[in-house]
Amino acid sequence: MEKVDITIIGAGVVGLAIAAEVADDTREIVVLERHETFGQETSSRNSEVIHAGIYYPKDSLKAKLCVEGKQLLYQVCHRHGIPCQQTGKLIVALNEEEVKGLEMLLAKGEQNGINDLRMLSTNEVKKMEPHIQAKAALYSPSTGIIDTHSLMKYFESAAKDKGAALAYECEVKSIEQCAQGYEVGVQDADGEAFSFLSRVVINSAGLHADKIAALAGIDIDAAGYRIHYCKGEYFKVGGGRHKLVHHLIYPSPTAISLGIHTVLDLQGMMKLGPNAFYVEEIDYQVEERHKKDFLESIKPILPFVEEDDLSPDMAGIRPKLQASGEEVRDFIIKHEESSGLPGLINLVGIESPGLTSAPAIAKYVGKIAGKYLGP
């Protein structure tokens, strides 16, 4: 039976970044992806924002990997010609209570090592963004936007250039521990089944990471690995309104999301989103009836937007570890040696800021895998 050193399950931005990091001429690396190409789920259905690392608790993986990942991501973009733009971001407060919330965010961001944040007064906001309403704002100049497809294409090419094999339309059906590591059972696009041996298995399956962990023998409820789908929709902003905003504009965050915000793209266009609500099934339809909710949410900050300016754009699903009403959870990135599964590395609940964190996650996982495999 064929044997490889590392199997990576999932070719989203994180899986591809890991492949590019761990691949070299001395190792056999394979990436398995059930879709016909990379990034077909969470990685291609998000705001494409390079986050600064403001929102996350000190010393959490989300905070550390986001702050490190932001620097790495800009370096990768500039070195390899990946389109990005350091737009800057304003998190807006509309009243005194929200101003206090922004001051807490400022302190949290500074604890996380972000040294370029500053509070803006009403007049300072007006000078930067004359068409928005705000009592105050927290300004993050290092926040930006990126062409995620180009980033994933780069990671895919880098992994291939280092000898990694990418197998699309290959769905993992079983993972059995054995003396040589793991026997991975796969079904290809023609319905044919095959299996091979892998010393290390890295589970980067995004929305399905809990199911992959379960295949490998993890009790996902006991371990706290069960994923809850949280949907987010986006609406395009037409009528030339995109010309009235020059930065990413965010409201004060809520318990389960960063709030409906402006989403700028590298062509200069704008949409609003995402909202956030839990769903049982993966469904990418945008509900036209939610337009009024979007308008009511954003109108206090962007008074120039009218209902006729909005049209449905896209939707995405976040793989959240917390169910509705539960406290926010950190990324899970764990070598399952203590669970009796050495060589299995699970990445579960990699939602925002997963895109920004991707190159830092890759280095983090690479160190775990390298330590296990040895020289």
N, C-alpha and C positions, 0 to 999 in steps of 0.2 A: 504493500500500500504506500502511496506517495506520502512523503513527510515534509512539512515546512516548519520554519522556526516560529513565525508569528502570523496569525490570522486576525485581520481586522474586520469586524462585522459592521457594515454601514459606511456608505460613501457620501455622507454629508460633509460640511466644511470641517467638522472636528475629526471625523474618520480619515479624511484626505490629508489633513494637516499632520495627523499622527503617522500616516503612511510615509509622507515626505520626510518626517523626522527620523523614523526608525529604520528606514530602508538603507541598505548599503550592500556592497559587493559580497560581503561575507555571510549574508543572511538571505534565506528564502522567505519572502513576504508575500502574502496574498490578501487582497481586499475583496470581500463579498458584498454585493449590493443587489437587492431583490428587484429594483427598478432597472429600466433600460439604460439609464445614465445617472450621473451623480446629482446630488442635491435636489431631489424631487419633492421633499417634504418641508420640514422646518427651515432648512437652509435657504430655500428659494422663496419663502413666503414670510418675510419679516421686513422690518423698516430699513435694513441695510445701514444701521447706525454704528459707528465706532464710538463706544461709550467710554467715559472717563473713569468710572468706578466710584461714583458718588453715593449710590443708594445702599450699598451692601455693608453688613456688620464688619467691624474691624477683625482682621485675622481670618475671616471666612475665605473659603476657596474662591467664591465669586469676587470678593474684593481683591485678593492678591493676584488672581489670574487675569482679572480684567485690567488692572493697572499695568501689569507686566505685558499683557497681550496687546494693549493699545500701542505701546512703544514698539513692540515687535511688528505689529501690523503695518504701522506707518513705514517702518524700515523696509519691510517686504514690498510694499506698494511702490515706494520710491526707487528701490533697487531693481525691480522687475517690470516697471511700467504698468502697474495695475491701477486703473482709474480710482481716484479717491479725492476728497476735498475736505479740508479742515474748516467746516462751516461755522463752528461755534454753536452754542446752545444756550437758550434762556429758559430757566424754570421759573414760571410766573406765579406770583402771589396776588390775590385779588382783595384780601382783607388782612387785618392784623394777626388773626390766628394762623393764616397761611404764611405770613412773614416769619412768625416764630418757627414754623415748620421748616422754612428755608434756612433759617439760622442753624437749626439742628442738622440739616443736610450738609451745610457748609462745614460744620464741625466734624461730621462723619467723614466727609470727603477728605478733609485735612488729616484726620486720623489714618486714612487709607493711603496717605502719601501723595495726595494731589495738591500741588502747591500753586496752581494758577487760578483758583476759584476766587470770585469776589461778588459781593452783594452790590446791586445797582438800585439807585433811587428811582422814583417815578420819572424824573426828568432825564436821568441817564438812559433809562429804557426808551423813552420817547426819541432821544437822539439816535439810538441804534435802530429802533423799529417804530417809526412814527405812526403806524396804522394799527398797532395793538394796544390793548388796555392792560395796565398792570399797576398795582400799588408799589411793587418792588419785584426784583427778579434776582435769581442766582445765575451768574454767568460762568459758563464753562467753555473757554476758548479752544480747548484741545479736542472737544467732541467733533465728530465729522461723519461723512457718509462714504460708502465704498461700493464698487461694482462687485457684488458677491459672486456672480457667475465667473468673472475673470479671475477672482481670487481662487475659486475652486479649480478652475482650469489650470492655473499655475501649480497648485498643490498636486493635482493629478499628474501633470507633466513631470514635475520634480520627482514624484514617487516612481514613475515609470523609468525615468532617466537613471534612477539609482537601482533599478532592477526589480521593483515591485510589480506583481501581476494583479491587474484589476479584472474581476469577473463580474460582469453585469448580468442581470436577469438570473441571478443565482440566489435562491432563498434557503436560508439555514433551517433545517427541519429537526436536527438533533445535535446534541453535544454530550458525548459520553466520556467520562474520565477513564483513562487507561494508563498503563505503565509508562508509555512514551509521552504522556501529556493528555491530549484530548483527541477523540475521533469525532470529526465534524461531518455531519450528514447534510447533503445539499441536494436541492432539486433545481434543475436548469430550466431554460425557457421552453424546451421541448417536453418537459415533464419527466426527463430522465433523472434518476437518482444516482449519486455517487458519493463517496466519502474519502477522507484523507486524514492524516495525523498532523497535529500541530502542537508544538511545545508550549506555546503561549496563545491564548485567545483573548483579544481585546474587544469588548462589547461596546460599540459606539453606535447602537442601532436607533438612537433618537426616540421617536414615538413608541418604538417597540422594544426598547432596551429592557423593560421589565420582563417581557415574554422571553427574550433571549436568556436573561439571567435565570428564569425558571427552567428553561430547557437544560441549563447546565447543572441544575440541582439546588438552586437557591429557593428557599421559602420566601417569596417576595413580600408577603404580608408581615411575617415575623421580622424580616430584615428592614422593612419600611421602604421597599423599592417599588411599590405599585404606583404606576403613573396615572395621573388624572388629566384628561384632555381639556384644555382651556382654549376656546376659540377666540380669534381676533379678526375683525373685518376692517377693510379700508374703503374709503370713498375718494374718488378723484375730485379735485377742485378745479372747475373750469372758469369760463368768463374772464380770463386774464387776471384772476385774483392772485395767481402765483407771483406776479410781479410786485406785490405789496409786502412780501415777507422775504427776508434775506438770511435769517438764521433758523435753526430748528427751534420751535416754540413748544414747550411742554407745560402742562398744568402741574400743580402740586400732586405728587403721586398718591395712589390709593393702596389699599391693603393687598390687592392681587395684580395690579398693573401700574405702569408709569403714567397711565392716563392717555386719553385721545390727544394726539399731538400732531403738529405739522410734520409731514414726511417729504423732504426735498429729495429730488433725484439729480443725477449728474448732468441731465439735459435741462435742468432749471425748472422742471414742472413740480407740482405739489399735490399731495393727497393728505387726507386725514385718517388717523387710526393709530393703533388698533383699539377697539373696545375689548372687553374681556368677559366671557361667560363660559361656564363649564358645560360640556356636552358629553354624551355617551359614545357617540360614533364620530369617526373622522369624516368631515363634510366640508367642502370648500365653497359652498354657495354663499353669496352675500345677500342678506335679507334687505330688500328695498325698504321695508317698513322701519328699519333702524335708522334711516336717514334723519328723521326728526330728532331722534335721540342724539345723533352726532351733532346736529345743528345746535340743539339746546346746550350740549356740553361745551362746545367751542365758542359759541356766540359771545359770551362774556369777555373772552380774550381777543377773539377775531371778529369784531362787530361788523365788518364789511362782508362777511360770507353770508350768502342767501341760500335758501333751500334749492333753488333752481341751479345753483352752481355745483351741486353735489350729484355724483353718479357712481354706482357700484364699481369697484375696482377688483379687489382680490380678498382672499381670506387665508389665514394660516392657523395652525394648531400648536400650542405650547405644551411640552411634556412636563407638567408640574408634579412635584412630589406631594405637595399639600392639597388636600381636598378643599372644597368650598368651606370657608369659615375657619380653616386651620391656619396656624402660624406659618410664615414663609420658611421654606427649607433651603439649605445650601446644596450645591452640587454634591453628588456622590461620585467619587473617583476612588475605587478601592481594589487593592490586590486581595483576593479572597483566600489567602493562605490560612488565615485564622478560621475560616469556614471549612477547612479540609480540601480546598480546591486551589492548590498552588499553581500559578501560571494563568489563572483566570483574573482578568482585570475588568471590572464593571464600571462603566460611566452611565449614570442614571440621573434623570432630571436635568439634563443639560439644555436649559432654556436660556433666555437672556440673562447675562451677557455672553452667551456661548460663542457667538460669532466673533466678538471682540477678543475673547479669551482663547480662541482656537490655537494660535501658535504657542501660547503659554501652556495650555492644556497638553499640547503635543510634547513639549519638553518635559513636563511633569510626568506624563505617562511613559515617555521614552526612558526616563531615569528608572522608573519602576521595572519596566521590561528588561532594561539593560542589566540591572542589578540581579534580576532573577536568572537571565540567560548566561551572564558572565561574559568574559572576553571571547 
